[in-house]
Amino acid sequence: CSAATAAKFLINDVILKYGTPTCILTDNGTHFTSQVMNKLFENIGVTHLYSTVYHPQTNGQIERFNAT
């Protein structure tokens, strides 16, 4: 997944359907740490938080959903 794809998904499938969140917790994937995403978060006023590296419990619900 590229940063542009992640940004489009966030806008079209999250923000337009549910509204703008106050913060978003992601892992440290390059598509989330890119300038594209940082600029998007800055422009929409979202606080971007990163999960702890090698600590899947931080993303517990997502890890369980993905069965990883």
PDB file of N, CA, C and O in Angstrom:
ATOM      1  N   CYS A   1       0.846  -1.176   0.000  1.00  0.00           N
ATOM      2  CA  CYS A   1       0.000   0.000   0.000  1.00  0.00           C
ATOM      3  C   CYS A   1       0.895   1.245   0.000  1.00  0.00           C
ATOM      4  O   CYS A   1       1.838   1.337   0.786  1.00  0.00           O
ATOM      5  N   SER A   2       0.603   2.170  -0.859  1.00  0.00           N
ATOM      6  CA  SER A   2       1.382   3.409  -0.910  1.00  0.00           C
ATOM      7  C   SER A   2       0.749   4.455  -0.009  1.00  0.00           C
ATOM      8  O   SER A   2      -0.385   4.295   0.443  1.00  0.00           O
ATOM      9  N   ALA A   3       1.485   5.523   0.247  1.00  0.00           N
ATOM     10  CA  ALA A   3       0.964   6.618   1.063  1.00  0.00           C
ATOM     11  C   ALA A   3      -0.254   7.254   0.402  1.00  0.00           C
ATOM     12  O   ALA A   3      -1.215   7.614   1.083  1.00  0.00           O
ATOM     13  N   ALA A   4      -0.217   7.391  -0.910  1.00  0.00           N
ATOM     14  CA  ALA A   4      -1.348   7.986  -1.626  1.00  0.00           C
ATOM     15  C   ALA A   4      -2.598   7.117  -1.493  1.00  0.00           C
ATOM     16  O   ALA A   4      -3.699   7.637  -1.312  1.00  0.00           O
ATOM     17  N   THR A   5      -2.431   5.803  -1.582  1.00  0.00           N
ATOM     18  CA  THR A   5      -3.554   4.880  -1.421  1.00  0.00           C
ATOM     19  C   THR A   5      -4.114   4.954  -0.004  1.00  0.00           C
ATOM     20  O   THR A   5      -5.330   4.970   0.186  1.00  0.00           O
ATOM     21  N   ALA A   6      -3.232   4.997   0.982  1.00  0.00           N
ATOM     22  CA  ALA A   6      -3.673   5.099   2.378  1.00  0.00           C
ATOM     23  C   ALA A   6      -4.413   6.411   2.619  1.00  0.00           C
ATOM     24  O   ALA A   6      -5.421   6.434   3.325  1.00  0.00           O
ATOM     25  N   ALA A   7      -3.922   7.496   2.039  1.00  0.00           N
ATOM     26  CA  ALA A   7      -4.564   8.805   2.197  1.00  0.00           C
ATOM     27  C   ALA A   7      -5.951   8.806   1.558  1.00  0.00           C
ATOM     28  O   ALA A   7      -6.906   9.315   2.143  1.00  0.00           O
ATOM     29  N   LYS A   8      -6.060   8.236   0.360  1.00  0.00           N
ATOM     30  CA  LYS A   8      -7.365   8.161  -0.313  1.00  0.00           C
ATOM     31  C   LYS A   8      -8.351   7.334   0.501  1.00  0.00           C
ATOM     32  O   LYS A   8      -9.512   7.711   0.654  1.00  0.00           O
ATOM     33  N   PHE A   9      -7.881   6.203   1.023  1.00  0.00           N
ATOM     34  CA  PHE A   9      -8.743   5.367   1.855  1.00  0.00           C
ATOM     35  C   PHE A   9      -9.212   6.136   3.084  1.00  0.00           C
ATOM     36  O   PHE A   9     -10.396   6.118   3.421  1.00  0.00           O
ATOM     37  N   LEU A  10      -8.293   6.801   3.741  1.00  0.00           N
ATOM     38  CA  LEU A  10      -8.638   7.556   4.946  1.00  0.00           C
ATOM     39  C   LEU A  10      -9.693   8.614   4.655  1.00  0.00           C
ATOM     40  O   LEU A  10     -10.647   8.772   5.417  1.00  0.00           O
ATOM     41  N   ILE A  11      -9.524   9.328   3.567  1.00  0.00           N
ATOM     42  CA  ILE A  11     -10.481  10.381   3.214  1.00  0.00           C
ATOM     43  C   ILE A  11     -11.821   9.784   2.790  1.00  0.00           C
ATOM     44  O   ILE A  11     -12.863  10.146   3.335  1.00  0.00           O
ATOM     45  N   ASN A  12     -11.794   8.874   1.823  1.00  0.00           N
ATOM     46  CA  ASN A  12     -13.036   8.356   1.234  1.00  0.00           C
ATOM     47  C   ASN A  12     -13.797   7.369   2.115  1.00  0.00           C
ATOM     48  O   ASN A  12     -15.027   7.396   2.156  1.00  0.00           O
ATOM     49  N   ASP A  13     -13.078   6.505   2.814  1.00  0.00           N
ATOM     50  CA  ASP A  13     -13.749   5.438   3.554  1.00  0.00           C
ATOM     51  C   ASP A  13     -13.847   5.668   5.055  1.00  0.00           C
ATOM     52  O   ASP A  13     -14.551   4.934   5.748  1.00  0.00           O
ATOM     53  N   VAL A  14     -13.159   6.663   5.559  1.00  0.00           N
ATOM     54  CA  VAL A  14     -13.245   6.944   6.992  1.00  0.00           C
ATOM     55  C   VAL A  14     -13.826   8.331   7.234  1.00  0.00           C
ATOM     56  O   VAL A  14     -14.893   8.460   7.836  1.00  0.00           O
ATOM     57  N   ILE A  15     -13.141   9.359   6.775  1.00  0.00           N
ATOM     58  CA  ILE A  15     -13.552  10.733   7.083  1.00  0.00           C
ATOM     59  C   ILE A  15     -14.898  11.088   6.464  1.00  0.00           C
ATOM     60  O   ILE A  15     -15.758  11.645   7.147  1.00  0.00           O
ATOM     61  N   LEU A  16     -15.097  10.778   5.187  1.00  0.00           N
ATOM     62  CA  LEU A  16     -16.367  11.130   4.545  1.00  0.00           C
ATOM     63  C   LEU A  16     -17.547  10.339   5.103  1.00  0.00           C
ATOM     64  O   LEU A  16     -18.683  10.808   5.047  1.00  0.00           O
ATOM     65  N   LYS A  17     -17.294   9.151   5.636  1.00  0.00           N
ATOM     66  CA  LYS A  17     -18.374   8.331   6.192  1.00  0.00           C
ATOM     67  C   LYS A  17     -18.636   8.613   7.668  1.00  0.00           C
ATOM     68  O   LYS A  17     -19.785   8.640   8.108  1.00  0.00           O
ATOM     69  N   TYR A  18     -17.560   8.824   8.430  1.00  0.00           N
ATOM     70  CA  TYR A  18     -17.696   8.902   9.886  1.00  0.00           C
ATOM     71  C   TYR A  18     -17.278  10.242  10.487  1.00  0.00           C
ATOM     72  O   TYR A  18     -17.468  10.470  11.681  1.00  0.00           O
ATOM     73  N   GLY A  19     -16.716  11.120   9.679  1.00  0.00           N
ATOM     74  CA  GLY A  19     -16.231  12.396  10.193  1.00  0.00           C
ATOM     75  C   GLY A  19     -14.747  12.329  10.532  1.00  0.00           C
ATOM     76  O   GLY A  19     -14.141  11.258  10.524  1.00  0.00           O
ATOM     77  N   THR A  20     -14.186  13.469  10.824  1.00  0.00           N
ATOM     78  CA  THR A  20     -12.757  13.563  11.105  1.00  0.00           C
ATOM     79  C   THR A  20     -12.476  13.170  12.552  1.00  0.00           C
ATOM     80  O   THR A  20     -13.046  13.753  13.475  1.00  0.00           O
ATOM     81  N   PRO A  21     -11.609  12.197  12.752  1.00  0.00           N
ATOM     82  CA  PRO A  21     -11.266  11.813  14.125  1.00  0.00           C
ATOM     83  C   PRO A  21     -10.346  12.856  14.759  1.00  0.00           C
ATOM     84  O   PRO A  21      -9.745  13.668  14.055  1.00  0.00           O
ATOM     85  N   THR A  22     -10.238  12.832  16.068  1.00  0.00           N
ATOM     86  CA  THR A  22      -9.322  13.761  16.733  1.00  0.00           C
ATOM     87  C   THR A  22      -7.897  13.245  16.693  1.00  0.00           C
ATOM     88  O   THR A  22      -6.949  14.029  16.648  1.00  0.00           O
ATOM     89  N   CYS A  23      -7.740  11.914  16.710  1.00  0.00           N
ATOM     90  CA  CYS A  23      -6.398  11.344  16.595  1.00  0.00           C
ATOM     91  C   CYS A  23      -6.486   9.999  15.881  1.00  0.00           C
ATOM     92  O   CYS A  23      -7.533   9.352  15.847  1.00  0.00           O
ATOM     93  N   ILE A  24      -5.352   9.603  15.314  1.00  0.00           N
ATOM     94  CA  ILE A  24      -5.258   8.331  14.605  1.00  0.00           C
ATOM     95  C   ILE A  24      -4.010   7.620  15.093  1.00  0.00           C
ATOM     96  O   ILE A  24      -2.929   8.207  15.137  1.00  0.00           O
ATOM     97  N   LEU A  25      -4.160   6.350  15.462  1.00  0.00           N
ATOM     98  CA  LEU A  25      -3.049   5.517  15.902  1.00  0.00           C
ATOM     99  C   LEU A  25      -2.688   4.565  14.773  1.00  0.00           C
ATOM    100  O   LEU A  25      -3.528   3.788  14.318  1.00  0.00           O
ATOM    101  N   THR A  26      -1.436   4.625  14.317  1.00  0.00           N
ATOM    102  CA  THR A  26      -0.976   3.741  13.247  1.00  0.00           C
ATOM    103  C   THR A  26       0.314   3.059  13.669  1.00  0.00           C
ATOM    104  O   THR A  26       0.930   3.416  14.673  1.00  0.00           O
ATOM    105  N   ASP A  27       0.708   2.066  12.875  1.00  0.00           N
ATOM    106  CA  ASP A  27       2.024   1.493  13.084  1.00  0.00           C
ATOM    107  C   ASP A  27       3.047   2.398  12.397  1.00  0.00           C
ATOM    108  O   ASP A  27       2.704   3.482  11.926  1.00  0.00           O
ATOM    109  N   ASN A  28       4.280   1.958  12.342  1.00  0.00           N
ATOM    110  CA  ASN A  28       5.344   2.783  11.777  1.00  0.00           C
ATOM    111  C   ASN A  28       5.639   2.460  10.322  1.00  0.00           C
ATOM    112  O   ASN A  28       6.755   2.678   9.850  1.00  0.00           O
ATOM    113  N   GLY A  29       4.654   1.945   9.613  1.00  0.00           N
ATOM    114  CA  GLY A  29       4.824   1.650   8.195  1.00  0.00           C
ATOM    115  C   GLY A  29       5.165   2.906   7.411  1.00  0.00           C
ATOM    116  O   GLY A  29       4.727   4.003   7.758  1.00  0.00           O
ATOM    117  N   THR A  30       5.944   2.740   6.360  1.00  0.00           N
ATOM    118  CA  THR A  30       6.399   3.898   5.586  1.00  0.00           C
ATOM    119  C   THR A  30       5.252   4.676   4.973  1.00  0.00           C
ATOM    120  O   THR A  30       5.375   5.882   4.759  1.00  0.00           O
ATOM    121  N   HIS A  31       4.132   4.011   4.682  1.00  0.00           N
ATOM    122  CA  HIS A  31       2.991   4.728   4.118  1.00  0.00           C
ATOM    123  C   HIS A  31       2.336   5.633   5.154  1.00  0.00           C
ATOM    124  O   HIS A  31       1.650   6.586   4.784  1.00  0.00           O
ATOM    125  N   PHE A  32       2.530   5.360   6.444  1.00  0.00           N
ATOM    126  CA  PHE A  32       1.977   6.231   7.484  1.00  0.00           C
ATOM    127  C   PHE A  32       2.960   7.307   7.935  1.00  0.00           C
ATOM    128  O   PHE A  32       2.544   8.338   8.463  1.00  0.00           O
ATOM    129  N   THR A  33       4.243   7.083   7.737  1.00  0.00           N
ATOM    130  CA  THR A  33       5.249   8.053   8.181  1.00  0.00           C
ATOM    131  C   THR A  33       5.688   8.989   7.063  1.00  0.00           C
ATOM    132  O   THR A  33       6.598   9.797   7.254  1.00  0.00           O
ATOM    133  N   SER A  34       5.063   8.892   5.916  1.00  0.00           N
ATOM    134  CA  SER A  34       5.450   9.692   4.751  1.00  0.00           C
ATOM    135  C   SER A  34       5.013  11.145   4.881  1.00  0.00           C
ATOM    136  O   SER A  34       4.173  11.489   5.713  1.00  0.00           O
ATOM    137  N   GLN A  35       5.602  11.984   4.043  1.00  0.00           N
ATOM    138  CA  GLN A  35       5.227  13.396   4.006  1.00  0.00           C
ATOM    139  C   GLN A  35       3.777  13.564   3.564  1.00  0.00           C
ATOM    140  O   GLN A  35       3.089  14.473   4.027  1.00  0.00           O
ATOM    141  N   VAL A  36       3.313  12.697   2.677  1.00  0.00           N
ATOM    142  CA  VAL A  36       1.925  12.768   2.202  1.00  0.00           C
ATOM    143  C   VAL A  36       0.966  12.651   3.386  1.00  0.00           C
ATOM    144  O   VAL A  36       0.059  13.470   3.537  1.00  0.00           O
ATOM    145  N   MET A  37       1.163  11.643   4.214  1.00  0.00           N
ATOM    146  CA  MET A  37       0.275  11.438   5.356  1.00  0.00           C
ATOM    147  C   MET A  37       0.464  12.524   6.408  1.00  0.00           C
ATOM    148  O   MET A  37      -0.512  13.009   6.981  1.00  0.00           O
ATOM    149  N   ASN A  38       1.704  12.905   6.666  1.00  0.00           N
ATOM    150  CA  ASN A  38       1.942  13.961   7.651  1.00  0.00           C
ATOM    151  C   ASN A  38       1.261  15.258   7.242  1.00  0.00           C
ATOM    152  O   ASN A  38       0.687  15.948   8.084  1.00  0.00           O
ATOM    153  N   LYS A  39       1.319  15.593   5.963  1.00  0.00           N
ATOM    154  CA  LYS A  39       0.672  16.809   5.465  1.00  0.00           C
ATOM    155  C   LYS A  39      -0.847  16.681   5.563  1.00  0.00           C
ATOM    156  O   LYS A  39      -1.528  17.635   5.937  1.00  0.00           O
ATOM    157  N   LEU A  40      -1.376  15.511   5.229  1.00  0.00           N
ATOM    158  CA  LEU A  40      -2.815  15.285   5.338  1.00  0.00           C
ATOM    159  C   LEU A  40      -3.273  15.463   6.782  1.00  0.00           C
ATOM    160  O   LEU A  40      -4.240  16.180   7.042  1.00  0.00           O
ATOM    161  N   PHE A  41      -2.587  14.816   7.721  1.00  0.00           N
ATOM    162  CA  PHE A  41      -2.960  14.934   9.129  1.00  0.00           C
ATOM    163  C   PHE A  41      -2.882  16.381   9.598  1.00  0.00           C
ATOM    164  O   PHE A  41      -3.742  16.843  10.349  1.00  0.00           O
ATOM    165  N   GLU A  42      -1.860  17.090   9.158  1.00  0.00           N
ATOM    166  CA  GLU A  42      -1.711  18.502   9.518  1.00  0.00           C
ATOM    167  C   GLU A  42      -2.867  19.331   8.954  1.00  0.00           C
ATOM    168  O   GLU A  42      -3.435  20.166   9.657  1.00  0.00           O
ATOM    169  N   ASN A  43      -3.211  19.102   7.698  1.00  0.00           N
ATOM    170  CA  ASN A  43      -4.266  19.884   7.040  1.00  0.00           C
ATOM    171  C   ASN A  43      -5.655  19.643   7.631  1.00  0.00           C
ATOM    172  O   ASN A  43      -6.476  20.559   7.674  1.00  0.00           O
ATOM    173  N   ILE A  44      -5.923  18.425   8.083  1.00  0.00           N
ATOM    174  CA  ILE A  44      -7.251  18.147   8.631  1.00  0.00           C
ATOM    175  C   ILE A  44      -7.293  18.268  10.152  1.00  0.00           C
ATOM    176  O   ILE A  44      -8.344  18.082  10.766  1.00  0.00           O
ATOM    177  N   GLY A  45      -6.153  18.580  10.752  1.00  0.00           N
ATOM    178  CA  GLY A  45      -6.116  18.818  12.194  1.00  0.00           C
ATOM    179  C   GLY A  45      -6.205  17.571  13.048  1.00  0.00           C
ATOM    180  O   GLY A  45      -6.813  17.587  14.118  1.00  0.00           O
ATOM    181  N   VAL A  46      -5.602  16.489  12.580  1.00  0.00           N
ATOM    182  CA  VAL A  46      -5.628  15.226  13.305  1.00  0.00           C
ATOM    183  C   VAL A  46      -4.280  15.002  13.986  1.00  0.00           C
ATOM    184  O   VAL A  46      -3.228  15.222  13.386  1.00  0.00           O
ATOM    185  N   THR A  47      -4.323  14.568  15.229  1.00  0.00           N
ATOM    186  CA  THR A  47      -3.103  14.185  15.932  1.00  0.00           C
ATOM    187  C   THR A  47      -2.749  12.769  15.507  1.00  0.00           C
ATOM    188  O   THR A  47      -3.578  11.862  15.591  1.00  0.00           O
ATOM    189  N   HIS A  48      -1.522  12.582  15.053  1.00  0.00           N
ATOM    190  CA  HIS A  48      -1.079  11.269  14.579  1.00  0.00           C
ATOM    191  C   HIS A  48      -0.194  10.636  15.640  1.00  0.00           C
ATOM    192  O   HIS A  48       0.850  11.182  15.996  1.00  0.00           O
ATOM    193  N   LEU A  49      -0.614   9.484  16.142  1.00  0.00           N
ATOM    194  CA  LEU A  49       0.141   8.736  17.137  1.00  0.00           C
ATOM    195  C   LEU A  49       0.649   7.448  16.511  1.00  0.00           C
ATOM    196  O   LEU A  49      -0.026   6.845  15.676  1.00  0.00           O
ATOM    197  N   TYR A  50       1.844   7.029  16.918  1.00  0.00           N
ATOM    198  CA  TYR A  50       2.436   5.797  16.410  1.00  0.00           C
ATOM    199  C   TYR A  50       2.421   4.730  17.496  1.00  0.00           C
ATOM    200  O   TYR A  50       2.669   5.021  18.666  1.00  0.00           O
ATOM    201  N   SER A  51       2.132   3.502  17.105  1.00  0.00           N
ATOM    202  CA  SER A  51       2.182   2.399  18.057  1.00  0.00           C
ATOM    203  C   SER A  51       3.635   2.037  18.332  1.00  0.00           C
ATOM    204  O   SER A  51       4.537   2.370  17.563  1.00  0.00           O
ATOM    205  N   THR A  52       3.833   1.354  19.435  1.00  0.00           N
ATOM    206  CA  THR A  52       5.168   0.923  19.822  1.00  0.00           C
ATOM    207  C   THR A  52       5.652  -0.160  18.862  1.00  0.00           C
ATOM    208  O   THR A  52       4.916  -1.090  18.533  1.00  0.00           O
ATOM    209  N   VAL A  53       6.894  -0.025  18.421  1.00  0.00           N
ATOM    210  CA  VAL A  53       7.477  -0.990  17.492  1.00  0.00           C
ATOM    211  C   VAL A  53       7.582  -2.360  18.170  1.00  0.00           C
ATOM    212  O   VAL A  53       7.954  -2.454  19.340  1.00  0.00           O
ATOM    213  N   TYR A  54       7.255  -3.406  17.432  1.00  0.00           N
ATOM    214  CA  TYR A  54       7.305  -4.795  17.901  1.00  0.00           C
ATOM    215  C   TYR A  54       6.464  -5.013  19.155  1.00  0.00           C
ATOM    216  O   TYR A  54       6.843  -5.784  20.037  1.00  0.00           O
ATOM    217  N   HIS A  55       5.337  -4.340  19.230  1.00  0.00           N
ATOM    218  CA  HIS A  55       4.421  -4.509  20.365  1.00  0.00           C
ATOM    219  C   HIS A  55       3.001  -4.624  19.818  1.00  0.00           C
ATOM    220  O   HIS A  55       2.237  -3.660  19.874  1.00  0.00           O
ATOM    221  N   PRO A  56       2.640  -5.802  19.286  1.00  0.00           N
ATOM    222  CA  PRO A  56       1.342  -5.958  18.625  1.00  0.00           C
ATOM    223  C   PRO A  56       0.149  -5.718  19.546  1.00  0.00           C
ATOM    224  O   PRO A  56      -0.956  -5.465  19.066  1.00  0.00           O
ATOM    225  N   GLN A  57       0.354  -5.794  20.853  1.00  0.00           N
ATOM    226  CA  GLN A  57      -0.750  -5.551  21.776  1.00  0.00           C
ATOM    227  C   GLN A  57      -1.283  -4.127  21.659  1.00  0.00           C
ATOM    228  O   GLN A  57      -2.451  -3.878  21.958  1.00  0.00           O
ATOM    229  N   THR A  58      -0.446  -3.198  21.231  1.00  0.00           N
ATOM    230  CA  THR A  58      -0.885  -1.819  21.050  1.00  0.00           C
ATOM    231  C   THR A  58      -1.989  -1.754  20.008  1.00  0.00           C
ATOM    232  O   THR A  58      -2.934  -0.978  20.144  1.00  0.00           O
ATOM    233  N   ASN A  59      -1.869  -2.561  18.982  1.00  0.00           N
ATOM    234  CA  ASN A  59      -2.871  -2.618  17.918  1.00  0.00           C
ATOM    235  C   ASN A  59      -3.750  -3.850  18.084  1.00  0.00           C
ATOM    236  O   ASN A  59      -4.130  -4.470  17.090  1.00  0.00           O
ATOM    237  N   GLY A  60      -4.073  -4.211  19.293  1.00  0.00           N
ATOM    238  CA  GLY A  60      -4.754  -5.462  19.599  1.00  0.00           C
ATOM    239  C   GLY A  60      -5.940  -5.799  18.735  1.00  0.00           C
ATOM    240  O   GLY A  60      -5.999  -6.898  18.184  1.00  0.00           O
ATOM    241  N   GLN A  61      -6.894  -4.890  18.594  1.00  0.00           N
ATOM    242  CA  GLN A  61      -8.090  -5.200  17.813  1.00  0.00           C
ATOM    243  C   GLN A  61      -7.757  -5.418  16.348  1.00  0.00           C
ATOM    244  O   GLN A  61      -8.283  -6.341  15.726  1.00  0.00           O
ATOM    245  N   ILE A  62      -6.906  -4.597  15.797  1.00  0.00           N
ATOM    246  CA  ILE A  62      -6.536  -4.740  14.384  1.00  0.00           C
ATOM    247  C   ILE A  62      -5.736  -6.013  14.175  1.00  0.00           C
ATOM    248  O   ILE A  62      -5.979  -6.745  13.215  1.00  0.00           O
ATOM    249  N   GLU A  63      -4.777  -6.288  15.066  1.00  0.00           N
ATOM    250  CA  GLU A  63      -3.986  -7.511  14.936  1.00  0.00           C
ATOM    251  C   GLU A  63      -4.901  -8.741  15.007  1.00  0.00           C
ATOM    252  O   GLU A  63      -4.695  -9.705  14.269  1.00  0.00           O
ATOM    253  N   ARG A  64      -5.893  -8.714  15.873  1.00  0.00           N
ATOM    254  CA  ARG A  64      -6.820  -9.839  15.985  1.00  0.00           C
ATOM    255  C   ARG A  64      -7.668  -9.965  14.727  1.00  0.00           C
ATOM    256  O   ARG A  64      -7.893 -11.069  14.231  1.00  0.00           O
ATOM    257  N   PHE A  65      -8.140  -8.825  14.210  1.00  0.00           N
ATOM    258  CA  PHE A  65      -8.939  -8.830  12.990  1.00  0.00           C
ATOM    259  C   PHE A  65      -8.140  -9.416  11.834  1.00  0.00           C
ATOM    260  O   PHE A  65      -8.666 -10.197  11.042  1.00  0.00           O
ATOM    261  N   ASN A  66      -6.864  -9.036  11.739  1.00  0.00           N
ATOM    262  CA  ASN A  66      -6.001  -9.533  10.669  1.00  0.00           C
ATOM    263  C   ASN A  66      -5.430 -10.908  10.984  1.00  0.00           C
ATOM    264  O   ASN A  66      -4.787 -11.521  10.131  1.00  0.00           O
ATOM    265  N   ALA A  67      -5.657 -11.400  12.198  1.00  0.00           N
ATOM    266  CA  ALA A  67      -5.156 -12.704  12.652  1.00  0.00           C
ATOM    267  C   ALA A  67      -3.650 -12.813  12.501  1.00  0.00           C
ATOM    268  O   ALA A  67      -3.130 -13.800  11.981  1.00  0.00           O
ATOM    269  N   THR A  68      -2.952 -11.766  12.972  1.00  0.00           N
ATOM    270  CA  THR A  68      -1.479 -11.795  12.924  1.00  0.00           C
ATOM    271  C   THR A  68      -0.913 -11.924  14.311  1.00  0.00           C
ATOM    272  O   THR A  68       0.306 -11.966  14.479  1.00  0.00           O
TER     273      THR A  68
END
